[in-house]
Amino acid sequence: MIVAVSGGKGGVGKSTVSLNLARELDAVVVDADLATADLPRGRGADLHDVLAGRADPLEAVDSFGSIRILPCGRTLAGARASNLSELERVVDRLERECSRVVIDCPAGLARDVGTQLQCAHVAVLVTTPTEAAVVDALRTREIALELDTPIASIVLNRTTADEPEHLATRVERELGAPTAVIEERSAVDNAMARWQPVRDAHPDCDAIDAFEDVAHSIERCEKRLSGRIGVL
């Protein structure tokens, strides 16, 4: 199963969700933002090297505590040398060897995001409770569905006690997928600053329940799509 974590707008928490889903699903997470990577740097080859044909995908996977990451480089030269059309081959190889892959998608709605979404079996859309973020999530949903990538779940991130109670219901209705709500918590930010899943850094944080819910939605999609995935 290959899961793309996307949403359109930058700064909504896609990398945080990707890291935590990798923990919940026992998946390899791929930092597929070629220009502005957010997940930790590796100690050797990275996605730039893999997409340029200079490294093997499995050799570039690095371990950070309980998480396996295919990191991305930070240089403009590396991004320019990357052949994005190779990404599907790379994530397919990781899926064969590691069973599950989470792709941390870049912000925006350009060609890069379409490529990442097309590589995935399902998508998770991340938004915050702002009109701009929800609009971008809706646009990303349209791109995903045009590419025949179903939406497994929505993450409504960084909510506060002041948000209307019906907001999650509205987002779920507009985006057409189960919606998990993650309230703004210092524990979540603290865990991400240490490149750790919330489950490892703060096992009593209630955000873990939301990440579990998203993982369960993905697993249900995995069961429904198992016949289709087998022939892809």
Accessible surface in RSA format (square Angstrom, percent):
REM  Atomic radii and reference values for relative SASA: ProtOr
REM  Chains: A
REM  Algorithm: Lee & Richards
REM  Probe-radius: 1.40
REM  Slices: 20
REM RES _ NUM      All-atoms   Total-Side   Main-Chain    Non-polar    All polar
REM                ABS   REL    ABS   REL    ABS   REL    ABS   REL    ABS   REL
RES MET A   1     8.27   4.3   0.73   0.5   7.54  17.9   0.73   0.6   7.54  10.0
RES ILE A   2     0.49   0.3   0.49   0.4   0.00   0.0   0.49   0.3   0.00   0.0
RES VAL A   3     1.10   0.7   1.10   1.0   0.00   0.0   1.10   1.0   0.00   0.0
RES ALA A   4     0.00   0.0   0.00   0.0   0.00   0.0   0.00   0.0   0.00   0.0
RES VAL A   5     0.00   0.0   0.00   0.0   0.00   0.0   0.00   0.0   0.00   0.0
RES SER A   6     0.01   0.0   0.01   0.0   0.00   0.0   0.00   0.0   0.01   0.0
RES GLY A   7     0.16   0.2   0.00   N/A   0.16   0.2   0.00   0.0   0.16   0.4
RES GLY A   8     2.39   2.9   0.00   N/A   2.39   2.9   0.00   0.0   2.39   5.4
RES LYS A   9    78.97  38.5  76.14  46.7   2.83   6.7  33.47  30.1  45.50  48.5
RES GLY A  10    40.09  49.4   0.00   N/A  40.09  49.4  22.29  61.2  17.80  39.9
RES GLY A  11    62.59  77.2   0.00   N/A  62.59  77.2  40.42 110.9  22.18  49.7
RES VAL A  12     2.80   1.8   2.77   2.5   0.03   0.1   2.77   2.4   0.03   0.1
RES GLY A  13     8.66  10.7   0.00   N/A   8.66  10.7   6.36  17.5   2.30   5.2
RES LYS A  14    15.29   7.5  12.56   7.7   2.73   6.5   8.63   7.8   6.66   7.1
RES SER A  15    13.55  11.4  11.64  15.5   1.90   4.4   7.99  17.0   5.55   7.8
RES THR A  16    15.59  11.1  15.34  15.6   0.25   0.6   4.96   6.7  10.63  16.1
RES VAL A  17     0.46   0.3   0.46   0.4   0.00   0.0   0.46   0.4   0.00   0.0
RES SER A  18     0.00   0.0   0.00   0.0   0.00   0.0   0.00   0.0   0.00   0.0
RES LEU A  19     0.46   0.3   0.46   0.3   0.00   0.0   0.46   0.3   0.00   0.0
RES ASN A  20     4.47   3.1   4.31   4.2   0.16   0.4   0.52   1.3   3.95   3.8
RES LEU A  21     0.03   0.0   0.03   0.0   0.00   0.0   0.03   0.0   0.00   0.0
RES ALA A  22     1.68   1.5   0.00   0.0   1.68   3.8   0.00   0.0   1.68   4.5
RES ARG A  23    76.06  31.9  68.28  34.8   7.77  18.5   5.33   7.3  70.73  42.9
RES GLU A  24    39.04  22.4  12.72   9.6  26.32  62.7   2.52   4.9  36.52  29.8
RES LEU A  25     3.61   2.0   1.27   0.9   2.34   5.9   2.13   1.5   1.48   4.0
RES ASP A  26   107.20  75.1  98.70  98.2   8.50  20.1  34.54  81.3  72.65  72.5
RES ALA A  27     3.26   3.0   0.03   0.1   3.22   7.3   0.03   0.0   3.22   8.5
RES VAL A  28     0.04   0.0   0.04   0.0   0.00   0.0   0.04   0.0   0.00   0.0
RES VAL A  29     0.00   0.0   0.00   0.0   0.00   0.0   0.00   0.0   0.00   0.0
RES VAL A  30     0.00   0.0   0.00   0.0   0.00   0.0   0.00   0.0   0.00   0.0
RES ASP A  31     0.12   0.1   0.12   0.1   0.00   0.0   0.00   0.0   0.12   0.1
RES ALA A  32     0.62   0.6   0.39   0.6   0.23   0.5   0.39   0.5   0.23   0.6
RES ASP A  33    15.58  10.9  15.58  15.5   0.00   0.0   3.89   9.2  11.69  11.7
RES LEU A  34    16.39   9.1  14.51  10.4   1.88   4.7  14.51  10.2   1.88   5.1
RES ALA A  35    75.61  69.5  51.86  80.0  23.75  54.0  55.19  77.7  20.42  54.1
RES THR A  36    94.77  67.4  86.87  88.1   7.90  18.8  76.69 103.0  18.08  27.3
RES ALA A  37    14.13  13.0   0.00   0.0  14.13  32.1   0.00   0.0  14.13  37.4
RES ASP A  38    81.62  57.2  74.26  73.9   7.36  17.4  14.89  35.0  66.73  66.5
RES LEU A  39     0.04   0.0   0.00   0.0   0.04   0.1   0.00   0.0   0.04   0.1
RES PRO A  40     7.23   5.3   4.98   4.5   2.25   8.2   7.21   5.9   0.02   0.2
RES ARG A  41   155.59  65.3 144.64  73.7  10.95  26.1  52.33  71.5 103.26  62.6
RES GLY A  42    24.28  29.9   0.00   N/A  24.28  29.9   1.05   2.9  23.23  52.0
RES ARG A  43   176.79  74.2 136.15  69.4  40.64  96.8  83.26 113.8  93.53  56.7
RES GLY A  44    59.92  73.9   0.00   N/A  59.92  73.9  37.66 103.3  22.26  49.9
RES ALA A  45    34.30  31.5  19.16  29.6  15.14  34.4  23.08  32.5  11.22  29.7
RES ASP A  46    26.72  18.7  26.72  26.6   0.00   0.0   3.46   8.1  23.26  23.2
RES LEU A  47     0.16   0.1   0.16   0.1   0.00   0.0   0.16   0.1   0.00   0.0
RES HIS A  48     4.77   2.6   4.77   3.3   0.00   0.0   3.01   3.1   1.77   2.1
RES ASP A  49    31.43  22.0  31.43  31.3   0.00   0.0   4.34  10.2  27.09  27.0
RES VAL A  50     1.31   0.9   0.07   0.1   1.23   3.0   0.07   0.1   1.23   3.3
RES LEU A  51     2.45   1.4   0.03   0.0   2.42   6.1   0.03   0.0   2.42   6.5
RES ALA A  52    33.94  31.2   3.73   5.8  30.21  68.7   9.13  12.9  24.81  65.7
RES GLY A  53    66.30  81.8   0.00   N/A  66.30  81.8  31.29  85.9  35.01  78.4
RES ARG A  54   144.04  60.5 105.45  53.8  38.59  91.9  71.61  97.9  72.43  43.9
RES ALA A  55    24.96  22.9   6.29   9.7  18.67  42.5  15.80  22.2   9.16  24.3
RES ASP A  56    43.09  30.2  35.54  35.4   7.55  17.8  20.10  47.3  22.99  22.9
RES PRO A  57     4.34   3.2   4.34   4.0   0.00   0.0   4.34   3.6   0.00   0.0
RES LEU A  58    59.18  33.0  46.00  32.9  13.18  33.1  46.18  32.4  13.00  35.0
RES GLU A  59   141.54  81.3 107.61  81.4  33.93  80.8  48.14  93.1  93.40  76.3
RES ALA A  60     3.77   3.5   0.00   0.0   3.77   8.6   1.26   1.8   2.51   6.6
RES VAL A  61    36.05  23.7  15.25  13.8  20.80  50.1  15.25  13.2  20.80  56.4
RES ASP A  62    22.93  16.1  20.62  20.5   2.31   5.5   7.48  17.6  15.44  15.4
RES SER A  63    64.71  54.7  57.04  76.1   7.67  17.7  29.58  63.0  35.13  49.2
RES PHE A  64    37.55  18.8  29.11  18.0   8.44  22.0  35.66  21.6   1.88   5.4
RES GLY A  65    81.24 100.2   0.00   N/A  81.24 100.2  46.19 126.7  35.05  78.5
RES SER A  66    64.32  54.3  24.95  33.3  39.37  90.7  37.80  80.5  26.52  37.1
RES ILE A  67     2.11   1.2   0.89   0.7   1.22   2.9   1.98   1.4   0.13   0.3
RES ARG A  68    73.83  31.0  73.17  37.3   0.66   1.6  37.48  51.2  36.35  22.0
RES ILE A  69     0.35   0.2   0.35   0.3   0.00   0.0   0.35   0.3   0.00   0.0
RES LEU A  70     0.00   0.0   0.00   0.0   0.00   0.0   0.00   0.0   0.00   0.0
RES PRO A  71     0.30   0.2   0.26   0.2   0.04   0.1   0.30   0.3   0.00   0.0
RES CYS A  72     1.60   1.2   0.00   0.0   1.60   3.8   0.00   0.0   1.60   1.7
RES GLY A  73     9.67  11.9   0.00   N/A   9.67  11.9   9.45  25.9   0.22   0.5
RES ARG A  74    76.86  32.3  48.65  24.8  28.21  67.2  31.06  42.4  45.80  27.8
RES THR A  75    84.69  60.2  77.81  78.9   6.88  16.4  74.66 100.3  10.03  15.2
RES LEU A  76   116.21  64.7 104.16  74.5  12.05  30.3 107.90  75.8   8.31  22.4
RES ALA A  77    74.82  68.8  63.15  97.5  11.67  26.5  68.01  95.8   6.81  18.0
RES GLY A  78     8.34  10.3   0.00   N/A   8.34  10.3   7.78  21.3   0.57   1.3
RES ALA A  79    20.43  18.8  11.22  17.3   9.21  21.0  11.51  16.2   8.91  23.6
RES ARG A  80   184.13  77.3 149.54  76.2  34.59  82.4  58.44  79.9 125.69  76.2
RES ALA A  81    50.54  46.5  26.01  40.1  24.54  55.8  37.22  52.4  13.32  35.3
RES SER A  82    16.99  14.4   0.00   0.0  16.99  39.1   0.00   0.0  16.99  23.8
RES ASN A  83    71.84  49.5  66.15  63.9   5.70  13.7  23.63  56.9  48.22  46.6
RES LEU A  84    10.34   5.8   7.20   5.2   3.14   7.9   7.20   5.1   3.14   8.4
RES SER A  85    77.89  65.8  51.21  68.3  26.68  61.5  47.24 100.6  30.65  42.9
RES GLU A  86    53.31  30.6  53.09  40.2   0.21   0.5  11.67  22.6  41.64  34.0
RES LEU A  87     0.25   0.1   0.25   0.2   0.00   0.0   0.25   0.2   0.00   0.0
RES GLU A  88    87.76  50.4  87.30  66.0   0.46   1.1  17.65  34.1  70.11  57.2
RES ARG A  89   115.56  48.5 108.07  55.1   7.49  17.8  72.73  99.4  42.83  26.0
RES VAL A  90     0.00   0.0   0.00   0.0   0.00   0.0   0.00   0.0   0.00   0.0
RES VAL A  91     0.00   0.0   0.00   0.0   0.00   0.0   0.00   0.0   0.00   0.0
RES ASP A  92    47.45  33.2  47.34  47.1   0.10   0.2  11.53  27.1  35.92  35.8
RES ARG A  93    60.38  25.4  60.38  30.8   0.00   0.0  13.04  17.8  47.33  28.7
RES LEU A  94     0.00   0.0   0.00   0.0   0.00   0.0   0.00   0.0   0.00   0.0
RES GLU A  95    32.68  18.8  29.35  22.2   3.34   7.9   6.64  12.8  26.04  21.3
RES ARG A  96   167.84  70.5 128.66  65.6  39.18  93.3  73.29 100.2  94.55  57.3
RES GLU A  97   102.68  59.0  69.10  52.3  33.58  80.0   6.65  12.9  96.03  78.4
RES CYS A  98    24.01  18.2  11.26  12.6  12.75  30.0   6.14  15.6  17.87  19.3
RES SER A  99    73.29  61.9  61.96  82.7  11.34  26.1  41.18  87.7  32.12  45.0
RES ARG A 100    50.93  21.4  50.93  26.0   0.00   0.0   7.90  10.8  43.03  26.1
RES VAL A 101     0.24   0.2   0.00   0.0   0.24   0.6   0.00   0.0   0.24   0.7
RES VAL A 102     0.32   0.2   0.32   0.3   0.00   0.0   0.32   0.3   0.00   0.0
RES ILE A 103     0.00   0.0   0.00   0.0   0.00   0.0   0.00   0.0   0.00   0.0
RES ASP A 104     3.45   2.4   3.45   3.4   0.00   0.0   0.37   0.9   3.08   3.1
RES CYS A 105     3.60   2.7   0.00   0.0   3.60   8.5   0.00   0.0   3.60   3.9
RES PRO A 106    10.45   7.6   9.60   8.8   0.85   3.1  10.45   8.6   0.00   0.0
RES ALA A 107    49.50  45.5  30.42  47.0  19.07  43.4  30.71  43.2  18.78  49.8
RES GLY A 108    31.25  38.5   0.00   N/A  31.25  38.5  30.68  84.2   0.57   1.3
RES LEU A 109    62.35  34.7  37.79  27.0  24.57  61.8  39.00  27.4  23.35  62.8
RES ALA A 110    74.74  68.7  58.62  90.5  16.12  36.7  71.23 100.3   3.51   9.3
RES ARG A 111   165.76  69.6 148.29  75.6  17.48  41.6  79.12 108.1  86.64  52.5
RES ASP A 112    50.71  35.5  50.42  50.2   0.29   0.7   7.97  18.8  42.73  42.6
RES VAL A 113     1.03   0.7   1.03   0.9   0.00   0.0   1.03   0.9   0.00   0.0
RES GLY A 114    15.24  18.8   0.00   N/A  15.24  18.8  15.16  41.6   0.09   0.2
RES THR A 115    28.58  20.3  24.02  24.4   4.55  10.9  15.71  21.1  12.87  19.5
RES GLN A 116     0.30   0.2   0.30   0.2   0.00   0.0   0.00   0.0   0.30   0.2
RES LEU A 117     0.00   0.0   0.00   0.0   0.00   0.0   0.00   0.0   0.00   0.0
RES GLN A 118   108.99  60.9  94.14  68.8  14.85  35.4  15.63  33.3  93.36  70.8
RES CYS A 119     8.93   6.8   2.06   2.3   6.86  16.1   0.42   1.1   8.51   9.2
RES ALA A 120     9.56   8.8   0.00   0.0   9.56  21.7   0.16   0.2   9.40  24.9
RES HIS A 121    13.96   7.6  13.06   9.1   0.89   2.3   5.27   5.4   8.69  10.1
RES VAL A 122     0.00   0.0   0.00   0.0   0.00   0.0   0.00   0.0   0.00   0.0
RES ALA A 123     0.00   0.0   0.00   0.0   0.00   0.0   0.00   0.0   0.00   0.0
RES VAL A 124     0.00   0.0   0.00   0.0   0.00   0.0   0.00   0.0   0.00   0.0
RES LEU A 125     0.00   0.0   0.00   0.0   0.00   0.0   0.00   0.0   0.00   0.0
RES VAL A 126     0.70   0.5   0.00   0.0   0.70   1.7   0.00   0.0   0.70   1.9
RES THR A 127     0.06   0.0   0.00   0.0   0.06   0.1   0.06   0.1   0.00   0.0
RES THR A 128    15.93  11.3  15.93  16.1   0.00   0.0  11.03  14.8   4.90   7.4
RES PRO A 129    30.29  22.1   6.60   6.0  23.68  86.1   8.91   7.4  21.38 132.9
RES THR A 130    69.48  49.4  62.10  63.0   7.38  17.6  68.94  92.6   0.54   0.8
RES GLU A 131   143.46  82.4 128.05  96.9  15.41  36.7  50.72  98.1  92.73  75.7
RES ALA A 132    56.48  51.9  44.94  69.4  11.53  26.2  52.77  74.3   3.70   9.8
RES ALA A 133     0.72   0.7   0.11   0.2   0.61   1.4   0.11   0.2   0.61   1.6
RES VAL A 134    15.63  10.3  15.63  14.1   0.00   0.0  15.63  13.6   0.00   0.0
RES VAL A 135    52.59  34.6  52.59  47.6   0.00   0.0  52.59  45.7   0.00   0.0
RES ASP A 136    29.27  20.5  29.27  29.1   0.00   0.0   0.18   0.4  29.09  29.0
RES ALA A 137     0.00   0.0   0.00   0.0   0.00   0.0   0.00   0.0   0.00   0.0
RES LEU A 138    50.92  28.4  50.78  36.3   0.14   0.3  50.78  35.7   0.14   0.4
RES ARG A 139   122.13  51.3 121.07  61.7   1.05   2.5  26.29  35.9  95.84  58.1
RES THR A 140     0.00   0.0   0.00   0.0   0.00   0.0   0.00   0.0   0.00   0.0
RES ARG A 141    66.15  27.8  66.15  33.7   0.00   0.0   0.05   0.1  66.10  40.1
RES GLU A 142    98.45  56.5  94.80  71.7   3.65   8.7  29.63  57.3  68.82  56.2
RES ILE A 143    40.78  23.2  40.77  30.4   0.01   0.0  40.78  29.4   0.00   0.0
RES ALA A 144     0.00   0.0   0.00   0.0   0.00   0.0   0.00   0.0   0.00   0.0
RES LEU A 145    74.27  41.4  61.43  43.9  12.85  32.3  61.94  43.5  12.33  33.2
RES GLU A 146   141.77  81.4 107.36  81.2  34.41  81.9  48.12  93.1  93.65  76.5
RES LEU A 147    54.09  30.1  36.61  26.2  17.48  43.9  40.84  28.7  13.25  35.7
RES ASP A 148   103.46  72.5  93.54  93.1   9.92  23.4  25.76  60.6  77.70  77.5
RES THR A 149     1.89   1.3   1.77   1.8   0.12   0.3   0.11   0.1   1.78   2.7
RES PRO A 150    41.50  30.2  39.79  36.3   1.71   6.2  41.02  33.9   0.47   2.9
RES ILE A 151    22.24  12.7   4.49   3.3  17.75  42.8   4.49   3.2  17.75  48.2
RES ALA A 152     2.64   2.4   0.00   0.0   2.64   6.0   0.32   0.5   2.32   6.1
RES SER A 153     1.43   1.2   1.43   1.9   0.00   0.0   0.00   0.0   1.43   2.0
RES ILE A 154     0.00   0.0   0.00   0.0   0.00   0.0   0.00   0.0   0.00   0.0
RES VAL A 155     0.00   0.0   0.00   0.0   0.00   0.0   0.00   0.0   0.00   0.0
RES LEU A 156     2.13   1.2   2.13   1.5   0.00   0.0   2.13   1.5   0.00   0.0
RES ASN A 157     7.98   5.5   7.98   7.7   0.00   0.0   0.00   0.0   7.98   7.7
RES ARG A 158    90.55  38.0  83.73  42.7   6.83  16.3  25.82  35.3  64.73  39.2
RES THR A 159     6.52   4.6   6.13   6.2   0.39   0.9   4.41   5.9   2.12   3.2
RES THR A 160    59.99  42.7  48.29  49.0  11.70  27.9  48.96  65.8  11.03  16.7
RES ALA A 161   104.89  96.4  64.46  99.5  40.43  92.0  74.39 104.8  30.50  80.8
RES ASP A 162   135.56  95.0 105.34 104.8  30.22  71.5  35.53  83.6 100.03  99.8
RES GLU A 163    52.09  29.9  39.12  29.6  12.97  30.9   9.07  17.5  43.02  35.1
RES PRO A 164    69.93  51.0  53.77  49.0  16.17  58.8  65.51  54.1   4.43  27.5
RES GLU A 165   176.87 101.5 144.78 109.5  32.09  76.4  66.60 128.8 110.27  90.0
RES HIS A 166   117.18  64.0 112.04  77.9   5.14  13.1  78.01  80.4  39.17  45.6
RES LEU A 167    19.91  11.1  19.91  14.2   0.00   0.0  19.91  14.0   0.00   0.0
RES ALA A 168    26.78  24.6  24.99  38.6   1.79   4.1  25.31  35.6   1.47   3.9
RES THR A 169    86.39  61.4  81.12  82.2   5.27  12.6  55.98  75.2  30.42  46.0
RES ARG A 170   104.49  43.9 104.27  53.2   0.21   0.5  16.68  22.8  87.80  53.2
RES VAL A 171     2.43   1.6   2.25   2.0   0.19   0.4   2.43   2.1   0.00   0.0
RES GLU A 172    74.68  42.9  73.04  55.3   1.64   3.9  13.19  25.5  61.50  50.2
RES ARG A 173   166.18  69.8 139.54  71.1  26.65  63.4  78.84 107.8  87.34  52.9
RES GLU A 174    64.82  37.2  46.22  35.0  18.61  44.3  26.30  50.9  38.53  31.5
RES LEU A 175     0.28   0.2   0.00   0.0   0.28   0.7   0.00   0.0   0.28   0.8
RES GLY A 176    53.29  65.7   0.00   N/A  53.29  65.7  24.89  68.3  28.40  63.6
RES ALA A 177     7.20   6.6   0.30   0.5   6.90  15.7   6.11   8.6   1.09   2.9
RES PRO A 178    67.22  49.0  64.43  58.7   2.79  10.1  66.37  54.8   0.85   5.3
RES THR A 179    25.91  18.4   0.40   0.4  25.51  60.8   1.53   2.1  24.37  36.8
RES ALA A 180     9.54   8.8   2.74   4.2   6.80  15.5   9.02  12.7   0.52   1.4
RES VAL A 181    62.32  41.0  42.31  38.3  20.00  48.2  42.31  36.8  20.00  54.3
RES ILE A 182     3.36   1.9   2.56   1.9   0.80   1.9   3.36   2.4   0.00   0.0
RES GLU A 183    76.10  43.7  70.59  53.4   5.50  13.1  11.90  23.0  64.19  52.4
RES GLU A 184    95.75  55.0  80.28  60.7  15.47  36.8  26.30  50.9  69.45  56.7
RES ARG A 185    83.37  35.0  77.80  39.7   5.58  13.3  27.92  38.2  55.45  33.6
RES SER A 186    96.90  81.9  82.37 109.9  14.53  33.5  51.91 110.5  44.99  63.0
RES ALA A 187    22.13  20.3  18.28  28.2   3.85   8.8  21.67  30.5   0.46   1.2
RES VAL A 188    12.97   8.5  12.56  11.4   0.41   1.0  12.56  10.9   0.41   1.1
RES ASP A 189    77.38  54.2  70.99  70.7   6.39  15.1  30.20  71.1  47.17  47.0
RES ASN A 190    63.22  43.6  57.42  55.5   5.80  14.0  17.27  41.6  45.95  44.4
RES ALA A 191     0.48   0.4   0.48   0.7   0.00   0.0   0.48   0.7   0.00   0.0
RES MET A 192    30.45  15.8  28.64  19.0   1.81   4.3  28.67  24.4   1.78   2.4
RES ALA A 193    82.64  76.0  46.23  71.3  36.42  82.8  59.45  83.7  23.19  61.4
RES ARG A 194   124.11  52.1 102.57  52.3  21.54  51.3  46.92  64.1  77.19  46.8
RES TRP A 195    89.46  35.9  85.16  41.2   4.30  10.1  63.75  34.0  25.70  41.7
RES GLN A 196    58.95  33.0  58.25  42.6   0.69   1.6  15.15  32.2  43.80  33.2
RES PRO A 197     2.45   1.8   2.45   2.2   0.00   0.0   2.45   2.0   0.00   0.0
RES VAL A 198     0.60   0.4   0.60   0.5   0.00   0.0   0.60   0.5   0.00   0.0
RES ARG A 199    69.22  29.1  63.14  32.2   6.08  14.5  19.74  27.0  49.48  30.0
RES ASP A 200    54.00  37.8  24.77  24.7  29.23  69.1  18.86  44.4  35.14  35.0
RES ALA A 201    17.96  16.5   0.00   0.0  17.96  40.9   1.58   2.2  16.38  43.4
RES HIS A 202    55.06  30.1  51.69  35.9   3.37   8.6  36.78  37.9  18.28  21.3
RES PRO A 203    92.39  67.3  73.11  66.6  19.28  70.1  73.16  60.4  19.23 119.5
RES ASP A 204   144.06 100.9 112.71 112.2  31.35  74.1  42.52 100.1 101.54 101.3
RES CYS A 205    17.55  13.3   2.96   3.3  14.59  34.3  10.89  27.6   6.66   7.2
RES ASP A 206    77.22  54.1  63.50  63.2  13.71  32.4  40.73  95.9  36.48  36.4
RES ALA A 207     3.98   3.7   0.48   0.7   3.50   8.0   3.98   5.6   0.00   0.0
RES ILE A 208    12.12   6.9  11.98   8.9   0.13   0.3  12.12   8.7   0.00   0.0
RES ASP A 209    86.80  60.8  86.12  85.7   0.68   1.6  26.78  63.0  60.02  59.9
RES ALA A 210     8.07   7.4   4.96   7.7   3.11   7.1   7.23  10.2   0.84   2.2
RES PHE A 211     1.85   0.9   1.85   1.1   0.00   0.0   1.85   1.1   0.00   0.0
RES GLU A 212    57.27  32.9  56.75  42.9   0.52   1.2   6.67  12.9  50.60  41.3
RES ASP A 213    78.83  55.2  76.01  75.7   2.82   6.7  18.38  43.3  60.45  60.3
RES VAL A 214     0.51   0.3   0.00   0.0   0.50   1.2   0.50   0.4   0.01   0.0
RES ALA A 215     3.65   3.4   3.65   5.6   0.00   0.0   3.65   5.1   0.00   0.0
RES HIS A 216    87.54  47.8  86.71  60.3   0.83   2.1  47.32  48.8  40.22  46.8
RES SER A 217     7.01   5.9   5.22   7.0   1.79   4.1   1.93   4.1   5.07   7.1
RES ILE A 218     0.37   0.2   0.37   0.3   0.00   0.0   0.37   0.3   0.00   0.0
RES GLU A 219    48.72  28.0  48.34  36.6   0.38   0.9  13.56  26.2  35.16  28.7
RES ARG A 220   121.69  51.1 119.68  61.0   2.01   4.8  57.47  78.5  64.22  38.9
RES CYS A 221     7.85   5.9   7.46   8.3   0.38   0.9   0.81   2.1   7.04   7.6
RES GLU A 222    38.78  22.3  38.68  29.3   0.10   0.2  17.94  34.7  20.84  17.0
RES LYS A 223   162.92  79.5 145.88  89.5  17.03  40.6  93.27  83.9  69.65  74.2
RES ARG A 224   173.65  72.9 137.94  70.3  35.70  85.0  75.08 102.6  98.56  59.7
RES LEU A 225    28.91  16.1  28.63  20.5   0.28   0.7  28.91  20.3   0.00   0.0
RES SER A 226    69.14  58.4  56.51  75.4  12.63  29.1  37.38  79.6  31.76  44.5
RES GLY A 227    55.06  67.9   0.00   N/A  55.06  67.9  46.00 126.2   9.06  20.3
RES ARG A 228    95.23  40.0  84.60  43.1  10.63  25.3  49.19  67.2  46.04  27.9
RES ILE A 229    32.36  18.4  25.57  19.1   6.79  16.4  25.57  18.4   6.79  18.4
RES GLY A 230    64.89  80.0   0.00   N/A  64.89  80.0  33.47  91.8  31.42  70.4
RES VAL A 231   125.81  82.8  92.18  83.4  33.64  81.1  99.30  86.3  26.51  71.9
RES LEU A 232   130.23  72.5  65.65  47.0  64.57 162.3  95.51  67.1  34.72  93.4
END  Absolute sums over single chains surface
CHAIN  1 A    10256.5       7954.6       2302.0       4991.8       5264.7
END  Absolute sums over all chains
TOTAL         10256.5       7954.6       2302.0       4991.8       5264.7
